[in-house]
């Protein structure tokens, strides 16, 4: 899988300002995220369609105890797939009552995390904002 991203890379160090830790993009691919893996490291289903190239790369300059990566598409139904530098996959779907996806990650090692934002229908174009926060 590629080391480039469709919509950019963000580099973060512990204590980063979460108001600036966001990237924008749009969905639209027809690549099934389940082709990367059917189930993630926590046995959660990996679903949705995206571009084969990651939408974003989040570079962690140091280890983090926890982070939350969230999608905001104004209430559309999105999915999320995050690939850690060690190859482990983490997937997210609906967040509470919201249809937008999020993933909570713990004990993260420094390195590059590839992020795909997907939709349930192949080729669906949705504008979104991806936000990374320290809970």
C-alpha positions in Angstrom: 0.0 0.0 0.0 1.1 3.5 -0.8 3.2 5.9 1.4 1.4 8.9 -0.1 -2.0 10.2 0.8 -4.9 11.6 -1.3 -5.5 14.6 1.0 -2.4 15.1 3.0 -0.3 14.3 6.0 -0.3 15.7 9.5 2.5 15.3 12.0 1.7 15.3 15.7 3.7 15.4 19.0 2.3 14.9 22.5 0.4 17.9 23.7 -0.6 19.0 20.2 -3.4 21.6 19.7 -6.5 19.6 18.7 -8.0 22.6 17.1 -5.3 22.4 14.4 -5.2 18.6 14.1 -7.7 18.3 11.3 -7.7 17.5 7.6 -10.3 17.8 4.9 -11.1 15.4 2.1 -13.9 13.7 0.2 -14.9 10.1 -0.3 -15.5 8.5 -3.6 -13.6 5.3 -4.2 -14.9 1.9 -5.1 -12.2 -0.2 -3.4 -13.7 -2.4 -0.7 -11.9 -1.8 2.6 -12.7 -5.4 3.6 -10.1 -6.3 0.9 -7.4 -4.9 3.3 -8.9 -7.1 6.1 -12.3 -8.4 7.1 -11.7 -7.9 10.8 -9.5 -5.5 12.7 -7.1 -6.1 15.7 -10.2 -5.9 18.0 -12.3 -8.3 15.8 -14.4 -5.4 14.6 -15.7 -5.6 11.0 -13.9 -3.5 8.4 -16.5 -2.2 5.9 -17.1 0.5 3.3 -15.6 1.6 0.1 -12.7 4.1 -0.4 -9.8 4.8 -2.7 -7.0 2.2 -2.6 -4.6 5.0 -1.7 -4.9 6.2 2.0 -6.8 9.4 2.3 -4.5 10.7 5.1 -1.3 9.8 6.9 -1.0 10.8 10.6 2.6 10.8 11.6 3.2 10.5 15.4 6.6 12.0 16.3 6.5 10.1 19.7 4.5 7.4 21.4 1.0 8.3 22.6 -1.1 6.6 25.3 -4.3 7.2 23.4 -5.9 9.1 20.5 -9.3 9.4 18.8 -9.6 9.8 15.1 -13.1 11.0 14.0 -14.9 11.8 10.8 -17.4 14.6 10.4 -19.4 14.6 7.2 -22.4 16.5 8.5 -24.2 13.3 9.5 -23.6 11.1 6.5 -22.8 7.5 7.0 -19.0 7.0 6.9 -16.5 4.2 7.9 -12.9 4.4 8.9 -9.9 2.2 8.6 -6.5 3.0 10.3 -3.3 1.0 9.6 -0.7 1.3 12.3 3.1 1.2 11.4 3.2 -2.4 12.7 0.6 -3.4 10.2 -2.3 -3.8 12.7 -5.6 -2.5 11.4 -8.3 -0.7 13.4 -11.8 -0.1 11.9 -14.7 2.2 12.9 -18.3 2.7 11.9 -21.1 4.6 13.6 -20.2 6.6 16.7 -22.9 6.4 19.3 -26.1 7.8 17.6 -24.1 9.5 14.8 -23.5 7.8 11.5 -20.0 9.3 11.2 -17.1 6.9 12.1 -14.4 7.2 14.8 -11.7 5.0 16.1 -10.2 5.1 19.6 -6.6 3.9 19.7 -4.4 3.0 22.7 -0.7 2.6 23.3 0.3 4.0 19.9 3.9 3.8 18.8 5.6 6.6 16.9 5.4 6.3 13.1 3.0 6.7 10.2 -0.6 5.7 10.5 -2.5 5.3 7.2 -6.2 6.4 7.3 -9.0 5.6 4.9 -12.4 7.2 5.1 -15.1 5.1 3.4 -18.8 5.1 2.6 -21.3 2.2 2.3 -21.9 2.9 -1.4 -19.0 2.6 -3.9 -18.2 5.9 -5.5 -20.3 8.0 -3.1 -18.9 11.6 -2.9 -19.1 13.1 0.6 -17.0 16.0 1.9 -15.6 15.5 5.4 -13.3 16.7 8.1 -11.0 14.2 9.8 -10.0 15.2 13.4 -7.4 13.7 15.7 -7.8 14.4 19.4 -6.1 13.3 22.7 -9.0 12.3 25.0 
